[in-house]
């Protein structure tokens, strides 16, 4: 006889995280922190870059002060220059057997400017550090998390299935496959949801815009 799976209360399965501090503003970066950010970033140019990224790196000692000023201006004001928001789009067909004459069969791949990518990385680093330090990440989240990937997610699921079967319990696995999962996210609600008073700061909305746009 198959026994039903153990069901735990929702608040025990996904406990409500609690932050010990409030994220109210982004911290300006020093020139050494910007240099470290560049060293850890991919050297990839965009057709919109005024100079190639590899040449940019060769001139880094001279360009580091103004670059640091540009990044810190975005972090402190919560805005990005319109010129940096432009992207070079390359249409890539989703599957080789689709009709190339139908525009909906293409996926637009955007290549942003090198400086914008650095600003994006600076924002992501500070937000990720805050979420990790205050234990605000979901326990089983594998995406956009250090030392996690699809491999860790599969390993976790596989281990849970084996443990359940070894305990003579029934294991259930539900999989949801969305062709355009990112489009299903309610982006406006994330930008306006009043999590905490500090989260309504324009600079916080700026960070979310960089993530969802």
Phi and psi in degrees as GROMACS dihedral restraints (atoms count N, CA, C in turn):
[ dihedral_restraints ]
;  ai    aj    ak    al  type     phi  dphi    fc
    3     4     5     6     1   -84.6    20    10
    4     5     6     7     1   124.9    20    10
    6     7     8     9     1   -87.6    20    10
    7     8     9    10     1   143.8    20    10
    9    10    11    12     1   -68.0    20    10
   10    11    12    13     1   151.6    20    10
   12    13    14    15     1   -68.4    20    10
   13    14    15    16     1   151.0    20    10
   15    16    17    18     1   -68.5    20    10
   16    17    18    19     1   129.8    20    10
   18    19    20    21     1  -112.7    20    10
   19    20    21    22     1   123.5    20    10
   21    22    23    24     1  -104.2    20    10
   22    23    24    25     1   154.9    20    10
   24    25    26    27     1   -57.8    20    10
   25    26    27    28     1   148.8    20    10
   27    28    29    30     1   -59.4    20    10
   28    29    30    31     1   -35.8    20    10
   30    31    32    33     1   -72.5    20    10
   31    32    33    34     1   -16.7    20    10
   33    34    35    36     1   -87.7    20    10
   34    35    36    37     1   -35.8    20    10
   36    37    38    39     1   -68.8    20    10
   37    38    39    40     1   -46.3    20    10
   39    40    41    42     1  -125.3    20    10
   40    41    42    43     1    81.9    20    10
   42    43    44    45     1   -62.1    20    10
   43    44    45    46     1   145.5    20    10
   45    46    47    48     1   -71.1    20    10
   46    47    48    49     1   118.3    20    10
   48    49    50    51     1   -71.5    20    10
   49    50    51    52     1   151.1    20    10
   51    52    53    54     1  -129.3    20    10
   52    53    54    55     1   127.8    20    10
   54    55    56    57     1   -88.5    20    10
   55    56    57    58     1   137.8    20    10
   57    58    59    60     1   -86.8    20    10
   58    59    60    61     1    -9.1    20    10
   60    61    62    63     1  -146.6    20    10
   61    62    63    64     1   170.9    20    10
   63    64    65    66     1  -113.6    20    10
   64    65    66    67     1   134.3    20    10
   66    67    68    69     1   -86.0    20    10
   67    68    69    70     1   104.7    20    10
   69    70    71    72     1  -108.6    20    10
   70    71    72    73     1   -24.5    20    10
   72    73    74    75     1  -161.1    20    10
   73    74    75    76     1   160.3    20    10
   75    76    77    78     1   -86.7    20    10
   76    77    78    79     1   146.7    20    10
   78    79    80    81     1   -90.5    20    10
   79    80    81    82     1   126.9    20    10
   81    82    83    84     1   -60.6    20    10
   82    83    84    85     1   148.3    20    10
   84    85    86    87     1   -97.3    20    10
   85    86    87    88     1   149.3    20    10
   87    88    89    90     1   -85.9    20    10
   88    89    90    91     1   168.7    20    10
   90    91    92    93     1   -63.4    20    10
   91    92    93    94     1   -36.4    20    10
   93    94    95    96     1   -67.6    20    10
   94    95    96    97     1   -35.6    20    10
   96    97    98    99     1   -69.0    20    10
   97    98    99   100     1   -37.9    20    10
   99   100   101   102     1   -66.3    20    10
  100   101   102   103     1   -41.2    20    10
  102   103   104   105     1   -61.6    20    10
  103   104   105   106     1   -40.8    20    10
  105   106   107   108     1   -66.1    20    10
  106   107   108   109     1   -37.0    20    10
  108   109   110   111     1   -62.0    20    10
  109   110   111   112     1   -40.5    20    10
  111   112   113   114     1   -67.7    20    10
  112   113   114   115     1   -41.9    20    10
  114   115   116   117     1   -62.2    20    10
  115   116   117   118     1   -31.2    20    10
  117   118   119   120     1   -92.1    20    10
  118   119   120   121     1    -0.4    20    10
  120   121   122   123     1   -99.3    20    10
  121   122   123   124     1   156.1    20    10
  123   124   125   126     1   -71.5    20    10
  124   125   126   127     1   137.7    20    10
  126   127   128   129     1   -88.0    20    10
  127   128   129   130     1    93.5    20    10
  129   130   131   132     1  -137.1    20    10
  130   131   132   133     1   123.3    20    10
  132   133   134   135     1   -91.8    20    10
  133   134   135   136     1   159.3    20    10
  135   136   137   138     1  -115.7    20    10
  136   137   138   139     1   154.2    20    10
  138   139   140   141     1   -63.4    20    10
  139   140   141   142     1   -16.8    20    10
  141   142   143   144     1   -90.5    20    10
  142   143   144   145     1    -7.8    20    10
  144   145   146   147     1   -68.7    20    10
  145   146   147   148     1   136.4    20    10
  147   148   149   150     1   -65.0    20    10
  148   149   150   151     1   -31.7    20    10
  150   151   152   153     1  -136.0    20    10
  151   152   153   154     1   152.5    20    10
  153   154   155   156     1   -60.9    20    10
  154   155   156   157     1   151.6    20    10
  156   157   158   159     1   -63.9    20    10
  157   158   159   160     1   -36.5    20    10
  159   160   161   162     1   -67.2    20    10
  160   161   162   163     1   -35.9    20    10
  162   163   164   165     1   -70.0    20    10
  163   164   165   166     1   -34.9    20    10
  165   166   167   168     1   -58.9    20    10
  166   167   168   169     1   -41.9    20    10
  168   169   170   171     1   -67.5    20    10
  169   170   171   172     1   -35.6    20    10
  171   172   173   174     1   -66.4    20    10
  172   173   174   175     1   -27.8    20    10
  174   175   176   177     1  -101.6    20    10
  175   176   177   178     1    18.2    20    10
  177   178   179   180     1   -57.9    20    10
  178   179   180   181     1   -42.7    20    10
  180   181   182   183     1   -56.0    20    10
  181   182   183   184     1   -36.2    20    10
  183   184   185   186     1   -81.3    20    10
  184   185   186   187     1   -31.0    20    10
  186   187   188   189     1   -92.3    20    10
  187   188   189   190     1   -11.7    20    10
  189   190   191   192     1   -61.4    20    10
  190   191   192   193     1   -45.1    20    10
  192   193   194   195     1   -59.5    20    10
  193   194   195   196     1   -50.8    20    10
  195   196   197   198     1   -66.6    20    10
  196   197   198   199     1   -32.7    20    10
  198   199   200   201     1   -65.2    20    10
  199   200   201   202     1   -42.8    20    10
  201   202   203   204     1   -61.3    20    10
  202   203   204   205     1   -39.2    20    10
  204   205   206   207     1   -65.0    20    10
  205   206   207   208     1   -38.8    20    10
  207   208   209   210     1   -65.8    20    10
  208   209   210   211     1   -46.3    20    10
  210   211   212   213     1   -63.4    20    10
  211   212   213   214     1   -45.7    20    10
  213   214   215   216     1   -66.9    20    10
  214   215   216   217     1   -30.8    20    10
  216   217   218   219     1   -63.4    20    10
  217   218   219   220     1   -41.0    20    10
  219   220   221   222     1   -68.4    20    10
  220   221   222   223     1   -39.4    20    10
  222   223   224   225     1   -67.9    20    10
  223   224   225   226     1   -37.0    20    10
  225   226   227   228     1   -86.0    20    10
  226   227   228   229     1   -29.6    20    10
  228   229   230   231     1   -97.3    20    10
  229   230   231   232     1   -17.2    20    10
  231   232   233   234     1    73.0    20    10
  232   233   234   235     1    31.8    20    10
  234   235   236   237     1  -144.5    20    10
  235   236   237   238     1   160.1    20    10
  237   238   239   240     1  -129.2    20    10
  238   239   240   241     1   141.0    20    10
  240   241   242   243     1   -57.1    20    10
  241   242   243   244     1   134.7    20    10
  243   244   245   246     1   -55.5    20    10
  244   245   246   247     1   -32.2    20    10
  246   247   248   249     1   -64.5    20    10
  247   248   249   250     1   -33.2    20    10
  249   250   251   252     1   -77.2    20    10
  250   251   252   253     1   -17.2    20    10
  252   253   254   255     1   -83.2    20    10
  253   254   255   256     1   -12.0    20    10
  255   256   257   258     1   -69.7    20    10
  256   257   258   259     1   145.3    20    10
  258   259   260   261     1  -132.3    20    10
  259   260   261   262     1   148.8    20    10
  261   262   263   264     1   -92.6    20    10
  262   263   264   265     1   114.0    20    10
  264   265   266   267     1   -94.2    20    10
  265   266   267   268     1   134.6    20    10
  267   268   269   270     1  -124.4    20    10
  268   269   270   271     1   116.1    20    10
  270   271   272   273     1   -76.7    20    10
  271   272   273   274     1   125.6    20    10
  273   274   275   276     1  -118.7    20    10
  274   275   276   277     1   126.3    20    10
  276   277   278   279     1   -66.3    20    10
  277   278   279   280     1   137.3    20    10
  279   280   281   282     1   -67.3    20    10
  280   281   282   283     1   -43.3    20    10
  282   283   284   285     1  -137.8    20    10
  283   284   285   286     1   145.7    20    10
  285   286   287   288     1   -64.9    20    10
  286   287   288   289     1   -22.6    20    10
  288   289   290   291     1   -93.7    20    10
  289   290   291   292     1     6.3    20    10
  291   292   293   294     1   -84.5    20    10
  292   293   294   295     1   156.5    20    10
  294   295   296   297     1   -70.7    20    10
  295   296   297   298     1   116.2    20    10
  297   298   299   300     1   -69.7    20    10
  298   299   300   301     1    -9.6    20    10
  300   301   302   303     1   -84.7    20    10
  301   302   303   304     1   -10.3    20    10
  303   304   305   306     1   -99.4    20    10
  304   305   306   307     1   119.8    20    10
  306   307   308   309     1   -64.0    20    10
  307   308   309   310     1   -31.7    20    10
  309   310   311   312     1   -66.6    20    10
  310   311   312   313     1   -12.7    20    10
  312   313   314   315     1   -84.8    20    10
  313   314   315   316     1     2.5    20    10
  315   316   317   318     1  -107.7    20    10
  316   317   318   319     1   148.2    20    10
  318   319   320   321     1  -109.6    20    10
  319   320   321   322     1   122.1    20    10
  321   322   323   324     1   -77.8    20    10
  322   323   324   325     1   121.3    20    10
  324   325   326   327     1  -101.6    20    10
  325   326   327   328     1   116.9    20    10
  327   328   329   330     1   -97.9    20    10
  328   329   330   331     1   135.0    20    10
  330   331   332   333     1  -114.3    20    10
  331   332   333   334     1   105.2    20    10
  333   334   335   336     1   -83.4    20    10
  334   335   336   337     1   165.2    20    10
  336   337   338   339     1   -66.7    20    10
  337   338   339   340     1   155.6    20    10
  339   340   341   342     1   -62.3    20    10
  340   341   342   343     1   -41.3    20    10
  342   343   344   345     1   -66.1    20    10
  343   344   345   346     1   -39.6    20    10
  345   346   347   348     1   -62.3    20    10
  346   347   348   349     1   -38.4    20    10
  348   349   350   351     1   -63.6    20    10
  349   350   351   352     1   -35.4    20    10
  351   352   353   354     1   -67.5    20    10
  352   353   354   355     1   -41.4    20    10
  354   355   356   357     1   -62.5    20    10
  355   356   357   358     1   -43.7    20    10
  357   358   359   360     1   -60.8    20    10
  358   359   360   361     1   -41.4    20    10
  360   361   362   363     1   -67.2    20    10
  361   362   363   364     1   -38.5    20    10
  363   364   365   366     1   -62.9    20    10
  364   365   366   367     1   -41.8    20    10
  366   367   368   369     1   -65.9    20    10
  367   368   369   370     1   -46.2    20    10
  369   370   371   372     1   -63.3    20    10
  370   371   372   373     1   -39.4    20    10
  372   373   374   375     1   -62.6    20    10
  373   374   375   376     1   -45.3    20    10
  375   376   377   378     1   -69.2    20    10
  376   377   378   379     1   -39.0    20    10
  378   379   380   381     1   -67.2    20    10
  379   380   381   382     1   -43.0    20    10
  381   382   383   384     1   -63.8    20    10
  382   383   384   385     1   -41.9    20    10
  384   385   386   387     1   -62.6    20    10
  385   386   387   388     1   -39.7    20    10
  387   388   389   390     1   -65.7    20    10
  388   389   390   391     1   -45.2    20    10
  390   391   392   393     1   -64.3    20    10
  391   392   393   394     1   -41.2    20    10
  393   394   395   396     1   -70.9    20    10
  394   395   396   397     1   -42.0    20    10
  396   397   398   399     1   -63.2    20    10
  397   398   399   400     1   -37.1    20    10
  399   400   401   402     1   -97.7    20    10
  400   401   402   403     1    11.6    20    10
  402   403   404   405     1    55.9    20    10
  403   404   405   406     1    45.8    20    10
  405   406   407   408     1   -99.5    20    10
  406   407   408   409     1    -1.7    20    10
  408   409   410   411     1   -83.3    20    10
  409   410   411   412     1   146.7    20    10
  411   412   413   414     1   -61.4    20    10
  412   413   414   415     1   142.2    20    10
  414   415   416   417     1   -56.8    20    10
  415   416   417   418     1   -39.6    20    10
  417   418   419   420     1  -104.2    20    10
  418   419   420   421     1    19.1    20    10
  420   421   422   423     1   -75.6    20    10
  421   422   423   424     1   129.9    20    10
  423   424   425   426     1  -114.2    20    10
  424   425   426   427     1   -24.7    20    10
  426   427   428   429     1   -78.7    20    10
  427   428   429   430     1   145.0    20    10
  429   430   431   432     1    53.9    20    10
  430   431   432   433     1    44.0    20    10
  432   433   434   435     1  -141.7    20    10
  433   434   435   436     1   137.5    20    10
  435   436   437   438     1   -62.9    20    10
  436   437   438   439     1   138.4    20    10
  438   439   440   441     1    64.2    20    10
  439   440   441   442     1    20.3    20    10
  441   442   443   444     1  -127.8    20    10
  442   443   444   445     1   153.4    20    10
  444   445   446   447     1  -164.0    20    10
  445   446   447   448     1  -173.8    20    10
  447   448   449   450     1   -63.1    20    10
  448   449   450   451     1   -28.4    20    10
  450   451   452   453     1   -67.1    20    10
  451   452   453   454     1   -41.0    20    10
  453   454   455   456     1   -68.6    20    10
  454   455   456   457     1   -34.5    20    10
  456   457   458   459     1   -65.4    20    10
  457   458   459   460     1   -45.7    20    10
  459   460   461   462     1   -64.8    20    10
  460   461   462   463     1   -40.5    20    10
  462   463   464   465     1   -61.9    20    10
  463   464   465   466     1   -41.5    20    10
  465   466   467   468     1   -63.5    20    10
  466   467   468   469     1   -45.6    20    10
  468   469   470   471     1   -64.8    20    10
  469   470   471   472     1   -44.1    20    10
  471   472   473   474     1   -62.2    20    10
  472   473   474   475     1   -40.9    20    10
  474   475   476   477     1   -65.1    20    10
  475   476   477   478     1   -41.6    20    10
  477   478   479   480     1   -63.1    20    10
  478   479   480   481     1   -39.7    20    10
  480   481   482   483     1   -64.6    20    10
  481   482   483   484     1   -44.3    20    10
  483   484   485   486     1   -65.0    20    10
  484   485   486   487     1   -41.8    20    10
  486   487   488   489     1   -63.4    20    10
  487   488   489   490     1   -38.2    20    10
  489   490   491   492     1   -67.5    20    10
  490   491   492   493     1   -43.4    20    10
  492   493   494   495     1   -68.3    20    10
  493   494   495   496     1   -37.6    20    10
  495   496   497   498     1   -64.6    20    10
  496   497   498   499     1   -26.5    20    10
  498   499   500   501     1   -91.9    20    10
  499   500   501   502     1    11.3    20    10
  501   502   503   504     1    60.8    20    10
  502   503   504   505     1    36.0    20    10
  504   505   506   507     1  -109.1    20    10
  505   506   507   508     1   160.0    20    10
  507   508   509   510     1   -86.6    20    10
  508   509   510   511     1   135.6    20    10
  510   511   512   513     1  -109.3    20    10
  511   512   513   514     1   132.7    20    10
  513   514   515   516     1  -118.2    20    10
  514   515   516   517     1   135.7    20    10
  516   517   518   519     1  -132.9    20    10
  517   518   519   520     1   118.6    20    10
  519   520   521   522     1  -109.3    20    10
  520   521   522   523     1   128.6    20    10
  522   523   524   525     1  -118.9    20    10
  523   524   525   526     1   133.3    20    10
  525   526   527   528     1  -118.3    20    10
  526   527   528   529     1   119.2    20    10
  528   529   530   531     1  -113.4    20    10
  529   530   531   532     1   113.2    20    10
  531   532   533   534     1  -109.7    20    10
  532   533   534   535     1   130.9    20    10
  534   535   536   537     1   -67.4    20    10
  535   536   537   538     1   -29.6    20    10
  537   538   539   540     1  -135.8    20    10
  538   539   540   541     1    66.8    20    10
  540   541   542   543     1   -61.0    20    10
  541   542   543   544     1   -37.2    20    10
  543   544   545   546     1   -64.7    20    10
  544   545   546   547     1   -29.6    20    10
  546   547   548   549     1   -71.8    20    10
  547   548   549   550     1   -15.4    20    10
  549   550   551   552     1   -82.6    20    10
  550   551   552   553     1   -12.2    20    10
  552   553   554   555     1   -73.3    20    10
  553   554   555   556     1   133.4    20    10
  555   556   557   558     1   -81.5    20    10
  556   557   558   559     1    82.0    20    10
  558   559   560   561     1   -57.6    20    10
  559   560   561   562     1   -45.5    20    10
  561   562   563   564     1   -60.1    20    10
  562   563   564   565     1   -35.4    20    10
  564   565   566   567     1   -68.4    20    10
  565   566   567   568     1   -32.1    20    10
  567   568   569   570     1   -69.8    20    10
  568   569   570   571     1   -32.0    20    10
  570   571   572   573     1   -78.5    20    10
  571   572   573   574     1   -24.5    20    10
  573   574   575   576     1  -110.7    20    10
  574   575   576   577     1   -10.6    20    10
  576   577   578   579     1   -63.5    20    10
  577   578   579   580     1   124.5    20    10
  579   580   581   582     1   -83.7    20    10
  580   581   582   583     1    76.1    20    10
  582   583   584   585     1   -58.1    20    10
  583   584   585   586     1   -53.8    20    10
  585   586   587   588     1  -147.0    20    10
  586   587   588   589     1   159.0    20    10
  588   589   590   591     1   -52.5    20    10
  589   590   591   592     1   -40.4    20    10
  591   592   593   594     1   -68.6    20    10
  592   593   594   595     1   -24.4    20    10
  594   595   596   597     1   -74.5    20    10
  595   596   597   598     1    -7.4    20    10
  597   598   599   600     1   -92.1    20    10
  598   599   600   601     1     2.4    20    10
  600   601   602   603     1   -61.2    20    10
  601   602   603   604     1   136.6    20    10
  603   604   605   606     1   -55.7    20    10
  604   605   606   607     1   -30.1    20    10
  606   607   608   609     1   -69.7    20    10
  607   608   609   610     1   -28.1    20    10
  609   610   611   612     1   -71.9    20    10
  610   611   612   613     1   -41.7    20    10
  612   613   614   615     1   -62.2    20    10
  613   614   615   616     1   -36.6    20    10
  615   616   617   618     1   -59.4    20    10
  616   617   618   619     1   -40.8    20    10
  618   619   620   621     1   -65.6    20    10
  619   620   621   622     1   -41.6    20    10
  621   622   623   624     1   -66.4    20    10
  622   623   624   625     1   -36.9    20    10
  624   625   626   627     1   -62.0    20    10
  625   626   627   628     1   -40.1    20    10
  627   628   629   630     1   -63.7    20    10
  628   629   630   631     1   -31.3    20    10
  630   631   632   633     1   -79.8    20    10
  631   632   633   634     1   -43.3    20    10
  633   634   635   636     1   -92.2    20    10
  634   635   636   637     1   -12.9    20    10
